[in-house]
Amino acid sequence: MTDHTTDLHITAWVLGIILFFVASAMYRNRNSKAKMIHMIVRLLYIVIVITGFLLYQGIMSSPTTPHMQYGIKMLAGIWVIVAMEMILVRTNKGKSTNAGWIQFVIAFLVVLYLGLRLPFGFHPFA
């Protein structure tokens, strides 16, 4: 697990979340450039998944790591990405996005909680 992989992962998800909200607003306003932003968000999904897997692989080499909790965090992270994509696609089609937003909030809170709780996470209060 390298610092560069961690930095790239964090940068990708911060940009991904920001551009997700931008694309969502642009779709709601019927902006013709929304599809372009959506494609950039999809590219960031790929970067997030690849760097997340590399981080997970590095963490698994430690014998004292709570492996299952990191696995749950990884699955919840994928759930966040799926919810984001579902929201953007349904917004573009003019369909209800309530279920997507509920899933997004729940999954994001799970990932955030685990990220702040687990040993290799970010500890702002430590």
C-alpha positions in Angstrom: 0.0 0.0 0.0 1.7 3.2 -1.2 1.0 6.8 -0.3 0.6 7.5 -4.0 -2.2 5.0 -4.4 -4.0 6.4 -1.4 -3.6 9.9 -2.7 -4.9 8.9 -6.1 -7.9 7.0 -4.5 -8.9 10.0 -2.3 -8.5 12.5 -5.1 -10.6 10.3 -7.5 -13.4 9.9 -5.1 -13.5 13.6 -4.0 -13.5 14.6 -7.7 -16.1 11.9 -8.4 -18.5 13.0 -5.8 -18.1 16.7 -6.8 -18.7 15.9 -10.5 -21.5 13.6 -9.6 -23.4 16.5 -8.0 -22.5 18.8 -11.0 -23.8 16.2 -13.5 -26.9 15.6 -11.4 -27.7 19.3 -11.4 -26.9 19.6 -15.1 -29.2 16.7 -16.0 -32.0 18.3 -13.9 -31.5 21.6 -15.8 -31.4 19.8 -19.2 -27.9 21.1 -19.9 -26.5 19.5 -23.1 -23.0 19.2 -21.5 -24.3 16.9 -18.7 -23.4 13.7 -20.7 -19.8 14.8 -20.9 -19.5 15.3 -17.2 -21.3 12.0 -16.6 -18.6 10.3 -18.8 -15.8 11.9 -16.7 -17.6 10.6 -13.6 -17.6 7.1 -15.1 -13.9 7.3 -15.8 -13.4 8.3 -12.1 -15.4 5.2 -11.1 -12.8 3.1 -12.8 -10.0 4.9 -11.1 -11.7 4.6 -7.7 -12.4 0.8 -8.1 -8.8 0.1 -9.3 -7.1 2.1 -6.6 -9.5 0.8 -4.0 -8.7 -2.8 -5.0 -4.9 -2.0 -4.9 -5.3 -0.6 -1.4 -7.4 -3.6 -0.3 -4.8 -5.9 -1.7 -2.1 -4.1 0.3 -4.1 -4.2 3.5 -4.8 -7.9 3.2 -1.0 -8.6 3.5 -1.2 -7.5 7.2 -1.9 -10.4 9.5 -3.5 -8.2 12.2 -5.9 -6.4 9.9 -9.7 -6.8 10.4 -10.0 -8.2 6.9 -13.8 -8.7 6.8 -14.5 -5.1 7.8 -12.3 -3.9 4.9 -14.2 -6.2 2.6 -17.5 -4.7 3.8 -16.0 -1.3 3.3 -15.0 -2.2 -0.3 -18.5 -3.6 -1.0 -20.1 -0.5 0.4 -17.9 1.7 -1.7 -19.0 -0.2 -4.8 -22.6 0.3 -3.6 -21.9 4.1 -3.5 -20.8 4.0 -7.1 -23.8 2.0 -8.2 -26.2 4.4 -6.4 -24.4 7.4 -8.0 -24.8 5.9 -11.5 -28.4 4.9 -10.9 -29.2 8.5 -9.8 -27.5 10.0 -12.9 -29.2 7.6 -15.3 -32.6 8.0 -13.8 -32.3 11.8 -13.6 -31.3 11.9 -17.3 -34.4 9.8 -18.1 -36.7 12.0 -16.0 -37.6 9.2 -13.6 -37.8 9.2 -9.8 -34.4 9.1 -8.0 -35.6 8.8 -4.4 -34.5 5.2 -3.9 -31.1 6.0 -5.4 -30.6 8.9 -3.1 -31.6 6.9 0.0 -29.1 4.1 -1.1 -26.4 6.7 -1.8 -26.7 8.3 1.7 -26.8 5.0 3.5 -23.8 3.5 1.6 -21.8 6.7 1.9 -22.3 6.8 5.6 -21.3 3.2 6.0 -18.1 3.8 4.0 -17.4 7.0 5.9 -17.9 5.3 9.2 -15.7 2.4 8.4 -13.0 4.7 6.9 -12.8 6.7 10.1 -13.0 3.6 12.3 -10.6 1.1 10.7 -6.9 1.2 11.5 -5.6 2.2 8.0 -8.3 4.8 7.6 -8.2 8.6 8.0 -8.4 9.6 11.7 -9.3 13.3 12.0 -10.1 13.0 15.7 -7.1 10.9 16.8 
